[in-house]
Amino acid sequence: MGIRSVLPRMGVLGLLGISIYTWRAGWAWEGLGLDGSTLPPSGPAQVLGLAHAIHLRPTLNYGQEILNFSNLVGKRPAVVMYFMDWQGNPNASGLERYFDPYLLNTISNTLPVSARPAVMLTWQPLHGRQATGCAQDYLGAIPLPDILNGKCDPYIRGFAQALKARPERFLIRFAHEMNISDSPWWVGHIGADPSLYVAVWRHVHRIFEEEGVSNVEWVWSPNYASNPPDSWNDLHAYYPGDDVVDWIGLSGYNWYTTRPPGIWRTFPELYDAVLKDLACSYPKPQIIAEIGSVEGDGVTFSKAAWIRDAYSRAPSYPFLRVIQWFNDYAYADPNSADFRVTTSTAQDGSVQPLPPSSGAWTSAYRDAIGDPVYTTTLPALSAATPPGRFCGGDPFTLAPNFLLLPPTGRAVVSITGIGYTVPLTLTPMLSPGISGTLQGELWNPPWAASSLRIQTANTPSGLYTGSVRIQGPGLSRTLPFTIEVVDRVYSIWIPMVRR
């Protein structure tokens, strides 16, 4: 949603949220029924934690606002997010024409280095100006074909150079919620398909690469439910590729009566299906980039209870590393949905509990992030990135589990572990006549990957067995595989037959 883009009016995935899931050994997600039970943390959450993050609307004293918010809720944020368009600052000089550092300077002037958050910029391609590097002035959204054709390249390049010159760690959330028709950059507005969005993303990313920007990480951030829910508009069609995405973000809100059809949607109804689907599709760490709830009747439907429930469930999702509350009204409009847990709009940076009568929302939020699993530091991208996809089930996998080799030949077996919490040792077990070298014998939690290089040398034909034993405190597993040695291995090409 954010200030200028919104959620779909109907959430398809919300219809899937009729079960609540729990964690079992190996993350075999199993339904428990709607009994209100909470979920224990996954292995990655226990080891890496979940970063506490917040969207605070910028004020003149932004650093003071962040400090006051941290003091009020009892924990400083690991990430702070705000929105910015492509206007730049025509009245500035140098790199400040492309990126105004005022807000970052208020942070650095207020907070010590150890307390400064990473900064997520929700970078919206809106209002580009000729004076700051676009080919013309744009009153609203910059057409994606114009971006792809290079009409804002000088601005993009200057923006990249400006961020490169800063000391902060940035997460760029470029053209978010691209899969809903309410977004100005939704390709359906111009009769295009998602491949246009993919091409634009890769074009922008390439410019940053050319400039050697090393302090920026890229957040691909669809809405939790595509709107319209047509197959061509599926969120996966907008995925730009593993090589140009560092994090996967999601947005999803409980709007209740502030938006038709007026359904109270729980955290599982919003996020359960899509977080699992994305973990099974891409080996990328996940961020809930925008989340919020309005108040219900205060009894049956309670915003305070919704907050506590959401934060108790979030640690059970293995790839989720950040949860970022949207501490504002929808579209920054006091007449729209109120997702706030504290006040946050005073220009002097003051922050107060909400609602004023009881402070119940603030208290619920303070209690929720008080869990030690919620951290004040964003893990390094290398630590946060899983070694492979995860579709539930066994946390330890070996592939392939059948190999066909000639009497003298080589093959590689891959072993992956996701979600364990203790150090592990891997040991290959091979039949006589088969040798192997294991790359990566020691695994630290929460995940790792190793490769076993198999070698035959004048090995007689026949079937051979092998395995990799995984051992650690309180854990012992054996992953078997089979090798068949044959006189000759042929590569066969079978053409496709069209009927």
JOZIBEL-V705277 format. One record per pair of residues at least 12 apart in sequence whose C-alpha atoms are under 10 Angstrom apart, sorted by the first residue. I is the first residue (numbers start at 1). J is the second residue. Records with the same first field share a line. If there is no record, write none. Layout:
I=J / J
//
This chain:
1=176 / 177 / 180 / 182 / 183 / 223 / 251 / 252 / 253 / 289 / 290 / 291 / 326 / 330 / 331
2=55 / 82 / 83 / 122 / 176 / 177 / 251 / 289 / 290 / 326 / 328 / 329 / 330 / 331 / 332
3=57 / 82 / 83 / 84 / 328 / 329 / 330 / 331 / 332 / 333
4=83 / 124 / 126 / 182 / 183 / 184 / 330 / 331 / 332
5=124 / 175 / 176 / 177 / 178 / 180 / 181 / 182 / 183 / 184 / 185 / 330 / 331
6=177 / 180 / 181 / 182 / 183 / 184 / 223 / 251 / 252 / 253 / 330 / 331
7=177 / 179 / 180 / 181 / 182 / 183 / 223 / 224 / 225 / 226 / 227 / 251 / 252 / 253 / 255 / 259
8=177 / 179 / 180 / 181 / 182 / 183 / 223 / 224 / 225 / 226 / 227 / 228 / 229 / 252 / 259
9=180 / 181 / 182 / 225 / 227 / 228 / 255 / 259 / 260 / 261 / 262
10=225 / 226 / 227 / 228 / 229 / 259 / 260 / 261 / 262 / 263
11=223 / 224 / 225 / 226 / 227 / 228 / 229 / 252 / 261 / 265 / 269 / 270
12=224 / 225 / 226 / 227 / 228 / 229 / 269 / 270
13=224 / 225 / 226 / 229 / 268 / 269 / 270 / 271 / 272 / 273 / 274
14=224 / 225 / 252 / 263 / 265 / 266 / 267 / 268 / 269 / 270 / 271 / 272 / 273 / 274
15=265 / 269 / 270 / 273
16=268 / 269 / 270 / 271 / 272 / 273 / 274
17=265 / 266 / 267 / 268 / 269 / 270 / 271 / 272 / 273
18=31 / 33 / 34 / 266 / 268 / 269
19=31 / 32 / 33 / 34 / 35 / 268 / 269 / 272
20=32 / 33 / 34 / 35 / 36 / 37 / 38 / 39 / 266 / 267 / 268 / 269 / 272 / 313
21=33 / 34 / 37 / 38 / 39 / 268 / 272 / 313 / 316
22=37 / 38 / 39 / 40 / 41 / 313 / 316 / 317
23=38 / 39 / 40 / 41 / 42 / 316 / 317 / 392
24=39 / 40 / 42 / 393
25=42 / 43 / 393 / 394 / 395 / 419 / 420
26=42 / 43 / 392 / 393 / 394 / 395 / 396 / 417 / 418 / 419 / 420
27=42 / 43 / 316 / 317 / 318 / 390 / 391 / 392 / 393 / 394 / 395 / 418 / 419
28=391 / 392 / 393 / 394 / 395
29=276 / 316 / 317 / 391 / 392 / 393
30=392 / 393
36=309
37=309 / 312 / 313
38=308 / 309 / 310 / 311 / 312 / 313 / 314 / 316
39=309 / 311 / 312 / 313 / 314 / 315 / 316 / 317
40=312 / 313 / 314 / 315 / 316 / 317
41=312 / 313 / 314 / 315 / 316 / 317 / 318 / 373
42=314 / 315 / 316 / 317 / 318 / 319 / 320 / 418 / 419 / 420 / 421 / 446
43=315 / 316 / 317 / 318 / 319 / 418 / 419 / 420 / 421 / 422 / 445 / 446 / 447
44=315 / 316 / 317 / 318 / 319 / 320 / 321 / 383 / 384 / 386 / 418 / 419 / 420 / 421 / 445 / 446 / 447
45=314 / 315 / 316 / 317 / 318 / 319 / 320 / 321 / 373 / 374 / 419 / 421 / 446
46=315 / 316 / 318 / 372 / 373 / 374 / 419 / 420 / 421 / 445 / 446
47=373 / 419 / 420 / 421 / 422 / 444 / 445 / 446 / 447
48=321 / 373 / 374 / 375 / 377 / 378 / 379 / 380 / 383 / 384 / 445 / 446
49=315 / 320 / 321 / 322 / 372 / 373 / 374 / 375 / 376 / 377 / 378 / 379 / 384
50=78 / 287 / 311 / 314 / 315 / 319 / 320 / 321 / 322 / 323 / 369 / 372 / 373 / 374 / 375 / 376 / 377 / 378 / 379
51=77 / 78 / 79 / 287 / 320 / 321 / 322 / 323 / 324 / 369 / 373 / 374 / 375 / 376 / 377 / 378 / 379
52=75 / 76 / 77 / 78 / 79 / 80 / 117 / 321 / 322 / 323 / 324 / 325 / 369 / 370 / 373 / 374 / 375 / 376 / 377 / 378
53=76 / 77 / 78 / 79 / 80 / 81 / 117 / 118 / 119 / 120 / 287 / 288 / 289 / 290 / 322 / 323 / 324 / 325 / 326 / 369 / 374 / 375 / 376 / 377 / 378
54=66 / 69 / 76 / 77 / 78 / 79 / 80 / 81 / 82 / 120 / 289 / 290 / 291 / 322 / 323 / 324 / 325 / 326 / 327
55=77 / 79 / 80 / 81 / 82 / 83 / 120 / 289 / 290 / 291 / 324 / 325 / 326 / 327 / 328 / 340 / 344
56=69 / 80 / 81 / 82 / 83 / 325 / 326 / 327 / 328 / 340 / 342 / 343 / 344 / 345
57=80 / 81 / 82 / 83 / 326 / 327 / 328 / 329 / 332 / 344 / 345 / 346
58=81 / 82 / 83 / 103 / 344 / 345 / 346 / 347 / 349
59=103 / 106 / 344 / 345 / 346 / 347 / 348 / 349 / 350
60=102 / 103 / 106 / 345 / 346 / 347 / 348 / 349
61=102 / 103 / 106 / 107 / 110 / 346 / 347 / 348 / 349 / 350
62=102 / 103 / 104 / 105 / 106 / 107 / 110 / 344 / 346 / 347 / 348 / 349 / 350
63=103 / 104 / 105 / 106 / 107 / 108 / 109 / 110 / 111 / 116 / 349
64=106 / 107 / 109 / 110 / 111 / 347 / 348 / 349 / 350 / 351
65=106 / 107 / 110 / 343 / 344 / 345 / 346 / 347 / 348 / 349 / 350 / 351
66=80 / 106 / 107 / 110 / 111 / 116 / 117 / 344 / 349 / 350 / 351
67=107 / 110 / 111 / 115 / 116 / 349 / 350 / 351
68=344 / 349 / 350 / 351 / 352
69=342 / 343 / 344 / 349 / 350 / 351 / 352 / 353
70=351 / 366
71=351
72=342 / 351 / 352 / 353 / 362 / 363 / 366
73=341 / 342 / 353 / 362 / 363 / 364 / 365 / 366 / 367 / 368 / 369 / 370
74=365 / 366 / 367 / 369 / 370
75=366 / 369 / 370 / 374 / 375 / 376
76=115 / 116 / 117 / 375 / 376 / 377
77=115 / 116 / 117 / 118 / 324 / 369 / 374 / 375 / 376 / 377 / 378
78=115 / 116 / 117 / 118 / 119 / 322 / 324 / 374 / 375 / 376 / 377 / 378 / 379
79=116 / 117 / 118 / 119 / 120 / 169 / 170 / 171 / 322 / 323 / 324 / 376 / 377 / 378
80=116 / 117 / 118 / 119 / 120 / 121 / 170 / 171 / 324 / 325
81=117 / 118 / 119 / 120 / 121 / 122 / 170 / 171 / 172 / 173 / 289 / 290 / 324 / 325 / 326
82=103 / 119 / 120 / 121 / 122 / 123 / 326
83=120 / 121 / 122 / 123 / 124 / 173
84=99 / 100 / 121 / 122 / 123 / 124 / 125 / 126
85=121 / 122 / 123 / 124 / 125 / 126 / 127 / 128 / 140 / 141 / 175
86=98 / 99 / 123 / 124 / 125 / 126 / 127 / 128 / 129 / 132 / 133 / 134 / 138 / 141 / 142 / 152 / 155 / 156 / 159
87=99 / 100 / 125 / 126 / 127 / 128 / 129 / 130 / 131 / 132 / 133 / 134 / 137 / 138 / 155
88=100 / 127 / 128 / 129 / 131 / 132 / 133 / 155 / 158 / 159
89=129 / 131 / 132
90=129 / 130 / 131 / 132 / 133
91=131 / 132
92=132
94=158 / 162
95=155 / 158 / 159 / 160 / 161 / 162 / 163 / 165
96=132 / 158 / 159 / 162
97=131 / 132 / 133 / 155 / 158 / 159 / 162
98=131 / 132 / 133 / 154 / 155 / 156 / 157 / 158 / 159 / 160 / 161 / 162 / 163
99=132 / 155 / 158 / 159 / 160 / 161 / 162 / 163
100=159 / 162
101=162 / 163 / 166
104=116 / 119 / 166 / 167 / 168
108=167 / 168
113=168
114=377
115=376 / 377
116=168 / 169 / 376 / 377
117=168 / 169 / 170 / 376 / 377 / 378
118=168 / 169 / 170 / 171 / 377 / 378
119=168 / 169 / 170 / 171 / 172 / 216
120=169 / 170 / 171 / 172 / 173 / 216 / 217 / 218 / 219 / 289
121=170 / 171 / 172 / 173 / 174 / 218 / 219
122=171 / 172 / 173 / 174 / 175 / 176 / 219 / 221 / 289
123=171 / 172 / 173 / 174 / 175 / 176
124=141 / 142 / 173 / 174 / 175 / 176 / 184 / 185
125=138 / 140 / 141 / 142 / 143 / 144 / 147 / 152 / 174 / 175 / 176 / 184 / 185
126=138 / 139 / 140 / 141 / 142 / 143 / 175 / 184 / 185
127=139 / 140 / 141 / 142
128=140 / 141 / 142 / 151 / 152 / 155
129=142 / 152 / 155
130=151 / 152 / 154 / 155
131=155
132=152 / 154 / 155 / 156 / 158 / 159
133=151 / 152 / 153 / 154 / 155 / 156 / 157 / 158 / 159
134=146 / 147 / 150 / 151 / 152 / 153 / 154 / 155 / 156
135=147 / 150 / 151 / 152 / 153 / 154 / 155
136=151 / 152
140=184
141=183 / 184 / 185
142=184 / 185
143=184 / 185 / 186 / 187 / 189 / 190
144=184 / 185 / 186 / 187 / 190 / 192 / 196 / 197 / 199 / 200 / 201
145=187 / 190 / 192 / 196 / 197 / 199 / 200
146=200
147=199 / 200 / 201 / 203 / 204
148=196 / 197 / 199 / 200 / 201 / 202 / 203 / 204
149=200 / 203
150=200 / 203 / 204
152=204
153=203 / 204 / 207
154=207
156=204 / 205 / 207 / 208
157=204 / 206 / 207 / 208 / 210 / 211
158=207 / 208 / 211
159=208
160=204 / 205 / 207 / 208 / 209 / 210 / 211 / 212 / 213 / 216
161=207 / 208 / 211 / 212 / 213
162=213
163=208 / 213 / 214 / 215 / 216
164=208 / 211 / 212 / 213 / 214 / 215 / 216
165=213 / 215
166=215
167=215
168=215 / 216
169=214 / 215 / 216 / 217 / 378
170=214 / 215 / 216 / 217 / 218
171=215 / 216 / 217 / 218 / 219 / 246 / 247
172=216 / 217 / 218 / 219 / 220 / 221 / 246 / 247
173=217 / 218 / 219 / 220 / 221 / 222 / 247 / 248 / 249 / 289
174=201 / 204 / 205 / 218 / 219 / 220 / 221
175=197 / 200 / 201 / 219 / 220 / 221 / 222
176=219 / 220 / 221 / 222 / 223 / 249 / 250 / 251 / 289
177=220 / 221 / 222 / 223 / 224 / 225 / 226 / 227 / 235 / 249 / 250 / 251
178=194 / 197 / 220 / 221 / 222 / 223 / 226 / 227 / 233 / 235 / 238
179=194 / 197 / 221 / 222 / 223 / 224 / 225 / 226 / 227 / 228 / 229 / 233 / 234 / 235 / 236 / 237 / 238
180=222 / 223 / 224 / 225 / 226 / 227 / 228 / 229 / 233 / 234 / 235
181=226 / 227 / 228 / 233
182=227 / 228
185=197
186=227 / 233
187=233
188=228 / 233
193=232 / 233 / 237 / 238
194=232 / 233 / 234 / 235 / 236 / 237 / 238 / 239 / 240
195=237 / 238 / 239 / 240
196=238
197=237 / 238 / 239 / 240
198=237 / 238 / 239 / 240 / 241
199=238 / 240
200=240
201=218 / 220 / 238 / 239 / 240 / 241 / 244 / 245
202=240 / 241 / 243 / 244 / 245
205=218 / 244 / 245
206=244
209=244
216=246
217=244 / 245 / 246 / 247 / 381
218=244 / 245 / 246 / 247 / 248 / 249
219=244 / 245 / 246 / 247 / 248 / 249 / 250 / 285 / 286 / 287 / 289
220=238 / 239 / 240 / 241 / 244 / 245 / 246 / 247 / 248 / 249 / 250 / 286 / 287
221=235 / 238 / 239 / 245 / 247 / 248 / 249 / 250 / 251 / 286 / 287 / 288 / 289 / 290
222=234 / 235 / 236 / 238 / 239 / 248 / 249 / 250 / 251 / 252 / 289
223=235 / 249 / 250 / 251 / 252 / 253 / 274 / 289 / 290
224=249 / 250 / 251 / 252 / 253 / 270 / 271 / 272 / 273 / 274 / 275 / 288
225=250 / 251 / 252 / 270 / 271 / 274
235=278
236=277 / 278 / 281 / 282
239=282
241=282
242=282 / 283 / 284
245=282 / 284 / 285
246=283 / 284 / 285 / 286 / 381 / 382 / 384 / 385
247=282 / 283 / 284 / 285 / 286 / 287 / 320 / 321 / 322 / 381 / 384 / 385
248=275 / 278 / 279 / 282 / 283 / 284 / 285 / 286 / 287 / 288 / 289 / 319 / 320
249=275 / 284 / 285 / 286 / 287 / 288 / 289 / 290 / 320 / 322 / 323 / 324
250=271 / 274 / 275 / 286 / 287 / 288 / 289 / 290 / 291 / 323 / 324
251=270 / 271 / 287 / 288 / 289 / 290 / 291 / 292 / 324 / 326
252=265 / 267 / 269 / 270 / 271 / 288 / 289 / 290 / 291 / 292 / 293
253=265 / 266 / 267 / 270 / 271 / 290 / 291 / 292 / 293 / 294 / 326 / 339
254=266 / 267 / 269 / 270 / 291 / 292 / 293 / 294 / 295 / 296 / 303 / 306 / 337 / 339
255=292 / 293 / 294 / 295 / 296 / 330 / 337 / 338 / 339
256=293 / 294 / 295 / 296 / 301 / 337
257=294 / 295 / 296 / 337
258=294 / 295 / 336 / 337 / 338
259=336 / 337
264=293 / 294 / 295 / 296 / 301 / 302 / 306
265=293 / 301 / 306
266=293 / 301 / 306 / 307 / 309 / 310
267=291 / 292 / 293 / 306 / 307 / 309 / 310 / 311 / 312 / 313 / 314
268=309 / 310 / 313 / 314
270=291
271=288 / 310 / 314 / 317
272=313 / 314 / 317
275=287 / 288 / 317 / 318 / 319 / 320
276=317 / 318 / 319 / 320 / 390 / 391 / 392
277=389 / 390 / 391 / 392
278=319 / 389 / 390 / 391
279=317 / 318 / 319 / 320 / 386 / 388 / 389 / 390 / 391 / 392
280=319 / 388 / 389 / 390 / 391 / 392
281=388 / 389 / 390 / 391
282=319 / 386 / 388 / 389 / 390
283=319 / 385 / 386 / 387 / 388 / 389 / 390
284=319 / 320 / 381 / 384 / 385 / 386 / 387 / 388 / 389
285=318 / 319 / 320 / 321 / 322 / 381 / 382 / 383 / 384 / 385 / 386
286=317 / 318 / 319 / 320 / 321 / 322 / 323 / 384 / 385
287=319 / 320 / 321 / 322 / 323 / 324
288=314 / 320 / 321 / 322 / 323 / 324 / 325
289=322 / 323 / 324 / 325 / 326
290=323 / 324 / 325 / 326 / 327
291=307 / 310 / 323 / 324 / 325 / 326 / 327 / 339
292=306 / 307 / 310 / 324 / 325 / 326 / 327 / 328 / 329 / 330 / 337 / 338 / 339 / 340 / 341
293=306 / 307 / 310 / 325 / 326 / 337 / 338 / 339 / 340 / 341
294=306 / 329 / 337 / 338 / 339 / 340 / 341
295=337 / 338 / 339 / 361
302=360 / 361
303=339 / 341 / 360 / 361 / 364 / 365
304=341 / 359 / 360 / 361 / 362 / 363 / 364 / 365 / 368
305=360 / 361 / 364 / 365
306=361 / 364 / 365
307=325 / 341 / 361 / 362 / 363 / 364 / 365 / 366 / 367 / 368 / 369
308=361 / 363 / 364 / 365 / 366 / 367 / 368 / 369
309=364 / 368
310=323 / 368
311=323 / 364 / 365 / 367 / 368 / 369 / 371 / 373 / 374
312=368 / 369 / 371 / 373
315=373 / 374
318=386 / 390 / 392 / 418 / 419 / 446
319=384 / 385 / 386 / 389 / 390 / 418 / 419
320=384
321=374 / 375 / 378 / 379 / 384 / 385
322=374 / 375 / 378 / 379
323=369 / 374
325=339 / 340 / 341 / 365
326=338 / 339 / 340 / 341
327=339 / 340 / 341 / 342 / 343 / 344 / 345
328=340 / 341 / 342 / 343 / 344 / 345
329=344 / 345
332=345
339=361
340=353 / 354 / 355 / 361 / 362
341=353 / 354 / 355 / 359 / 360 / 361 / 362 / 363 / 364 / 365 / 366
342=354 / 355 / 356 / 359 / 361 / 362 / 363 / 365
343=355 / 356 / 362
383=446 / 447
384=446 / 447
385=447
386=416 / 417 / 418 / 419 / 446 / 447 / 448 / 449
387=416 / 417 / 418 / 447 / 448 / 449 / 450
388=416 / 417 / 418 / 447 / 448 / 449
389=416 / 418
390=417 / 418 / 419
394=417 / 418 / 419
395=416 / 417 / 418 / 419 / 420 / 447
396=415 / 416 / 417 / 418 / 419 / 420 / 447 / 448 / 449 / 470 / 477 / 478 / 479
397=414 / 415 / 416 / 417 / 418 / 449 / 479
398=413 / 414 / 415 / 416 / 417 / 449 / 450 / 451 / 452 / 467 / 468 / 479 / 480 / 481
399=412 / 413 / 414 / 415 / 416 / 451 / 479 / 480 / 481
400=412 / 413 / 414 / 415 / 481 / 482
401=413 / 414 / 465 / 466 / 467 / 479 / 480 / 481 / 482 / 483
402=465 / 466 / 480 / 481 / 482 / 483 / 484
403=454 / 463 / 464 / 481 / 482 / 483 / 484 / 485
404=463 / 482 / 483 / 484 / 485 / 486 / 488 / 489
405=454 / 455 / 456 / 459 / 461 / 483 / 484 / 485 / 486 / 487 / 488 / 489
406=455 / 456 / 457 / 458 / 459 / 460 / 461 / 484 / 485 / 486 / 487 / 488 / 489 / 490
407=433 / 434 / 455 / 456 / 457 / 458 / 459 / 460 / 461 / 462 / 484 / 485 / 486 / 487 / 488 / 489
408=434 / 455 / 456 / 457 / 458 / 459 / 460 / 485 / 486 / 487 / 488
409=454 / 455 / 456 / 457 / 458 / 459 / 485 / 489
410=435 / 436 / 453 / 454 / 455 / 456 / 457
411=436 / 452 / 453 / 454 / 455 / 456 / 483
412=436 / 437 / 438 / 451 / 452 / 453 / 454 / 455
413=436 / 438 / 450 / 451 / 452 / 453 / 454 / 468 / 481
414=438 / 439 / 449 / 450 / 451 / 452 / 453
415=438 / 440 / 448 / 449 / 450 / 451 / 452 / 468 / 479
416=443 / 447 / 448 / 449 / 450 / 451
417=443 / 445 / 446 / 447 / 448 / 449 / 450 / 470
418=445 / 446 / 447 / 448 / 449
419=445 / 446 / 447 / 448
420=443 / 444 / 445 / 446 / 447 / 448 / 472 / 475
421=444 / 445 / 446 / 447 / 472 / 473
422=443 / 444 / 445 / 446 / 471 / 472 / 473 / 474 / 475
423=442 / 443 / 444 / 445 / 446 / 447 / 471 / 472 / 473 / 475
424=441 / 442 / 443 / 444 / 445 / 448 / 469 / 470 / 471 / 472 / 473 / 475 / 476
425=440 / 441 / 442 / 443 / 444 / 468 / 469 / 470 / 471 / 472 / 473 / 476
426=438 / 439 / 440 / 441 / 442 / 443 / 450 / 468 / 469 / 470 / 471 / 472 / 477 / 478
427=440 / 441 / 442 / 452 / 467 / 468 / 469 / 470 / 471 / 478
428=441 / 452 / 466 / 467 / 468 / 469 / 470 / 478 / 479 / 480
429=465 / 466 / 467 / 468 / 469 / 478 / 479 / 480
430=454 / 464 / 465 / 466 / 467 / 468 / 480 / 481 / 482 / 483
431=463 / 464 / 465 / 466 / 467 / 483
432=459 / 464 / 465 / 466
433=455 / 456 / 457 / 458 / 459 / 460 / 464
434=454 / 455 / 456 / 457 / 458 / 459 / 464 / 465 / 466 / 483 / 485
435=452 / 453 / 454 / 455 / 456 / 457
436=451 / 452 / 453 / 454 / 455 / 456 / 466
437=451 / 452 / 453 / 454 / 455
438=450 / 451 / 452 / 453 / 454 / 468
439=451 / 452 / 453
440=452
441=470
442=470 / 471
443=470 / 471 / 472
452=468
454=466 / 483
456=483 / 485
458=485
459=485 / 486 / 487
460=484 / 485 / 486 / 487
461=484 / 485 / 486 / 487 / 488
462=483 / 484 / 485 / 486 / 487
463=482 / 483 / 484 / 485 / 486
464=481 / 482 / 483 / 484 / 485
465=480 / 481 / 482 / 483 / 484
466=478 / 479 / 480 / 481 / 482 / 483
467=479 / 480 / 481 / 482
468=480 / 481
//
